[in-house]
Each structure stands twice: as structure tokens, then as C-alpha cells.
């Protein structure tokens, strides 16, 4: 069995786009072995400076994959493309 794919969601409290991104990741990644980690950018001044108002930001592994919006289908497609790479 392959190791779970690390997915990091940079978010902040009260962000409706962040909530939608979380849902899209969970729906799109269902059955594909992802490990979702959520990080509140406001918990670290460096992250707050790095991402500012550009949340949500989604990384798959070490690569920035999405900013602001994504759909379950787009997330699933990106995961599948990474498997082929």
C-alpha cells in the first residue's frame, strides 16, 4: 500500500473559501489516500506575511497546487496527474 499523499491547506478562521476548499479536498480525495493537514496562517507571523489574504492555499506534497478556489474534480485530477509523473 502506498504512503498517503500529504496535502496542506493554509487557511484562517472565518474564511468561507477555506471551508469550501476543505470540503472539495475531502470529497475529491476520497479513496485516494490523502493526509490532510490544516494550518491557520494567523498562528505564525511568517505564514501570515507569506500568504496574506491569499487563502486558501493548497499544497500537494511540496508543490503549490491551488489558490482561492478548487473543485473536487480539479483536486482529483491534480492528484491523478501527480501519480503519473
C-alpha positions as a printed Julia matrix, in Angstrom:
85×3 Matrix{Float64}:
   0.0    0.0     0.0
   1.35   3.43   -0.97
   2.02   6.09    1.62
  -0.69   8.75    1.99
  -0.28  11.84   -0.18
   0.39  14.86    2.06
  -2.0   17.73    1.4
  -1.62  21.01    3.28
  -4.43  23.55    3.43
  -3.33  27.02    4.55
  -6.41  28.67    6.0
  -7.66  31.18    8.52
 -10.58  31.34   10.89
 -13.81  32.66    9.41
 -12.74  32.1     5.79
 -15.67  30.74    3.78
 -13.44  29.96    0.79
 -11.24  27.91    3.14
 -14.24  25.89    4.29
 -15.22  25.25    0.67
 -11.63  24.2    -0.15
 -11.58  21.74    2.76
 -14.82  20.18    1.53
 -13.5   19.96   -2.06
 -10.29  18.3    -0.86
 -12.16  15.77    1.27
 -14.65  14.94   -1.49
 -12.1   14.91   -4.3
  -9.54  12.93   -2.33
 -11.96  10.32   -1.03
 -10.48   6.87   -1.54
  -7.2    8.21   -2.91
  -5.15   8.05    0.29
  -4.58  11.68    1.19
  -3.42  13.02    4.54
  -4.89  16.49    5.07
  -3.11  18.95    7.34
  -4.69  22.33    8.01
  -2.58  25.28    9.1
  -4.02  28.6    10.25
  -1.77  31.24    8.69
  -2.59  33.64   11.52
  -0.92  31.28   14.0
   2.52  32.25   12.66
   3.63  35.77   11.67
   5.83  34.4     8.86
   2.92  32.48    7.36
   0.64  35.49    7.72
   3.19  37.58    5.78
   3.8   34.85    3.2
   0.15  34.2     2.38
  -1.53  37.44    3.48
  -5.06  37.44    2.11
  -4.26  34.72   -0.45
  -6.02  31.94    1.42
  -6.95  29.25    0.97
  -3.74  27.89   -0.48
  -3.38  24.16   -1.1
  -0.1   22.3    -1.39
   0.13  18.71   -2.56
   3.41  17.47   -1.23
   5.81  20.38   -1.59
   4.04  21.91   -4.62
   1.55  24.73   -4.57
  -1.47  23.29   -6.33
  -4.37  25.72   -5.79
  -5.11  29.21   -4.51
  -8.53  30.6    -3.59
 -10.81  28.05   -5.27
 -10.85  24.43   -6.3
 -13.42  21.8    -7.11
 -13.41  18.15   -6.04
 -12.9   17.2    -9.69
  -9.93  19.55  -10.16
  -8.33  18.25   -6.96
  -8.82  14.61   -8.01
  -7.4   15.36  -11.47
  -4.32  17.01   -9.96
  -3.74  14.01   -7.68
  -4.01  11.62  -10.62
  -1.57  13.66  -12.69
   0.93  13.52   -9.85
   0.63   9.73   -9.76
   1.62   9.6   -13.45
   4.59  11.94  -13.04
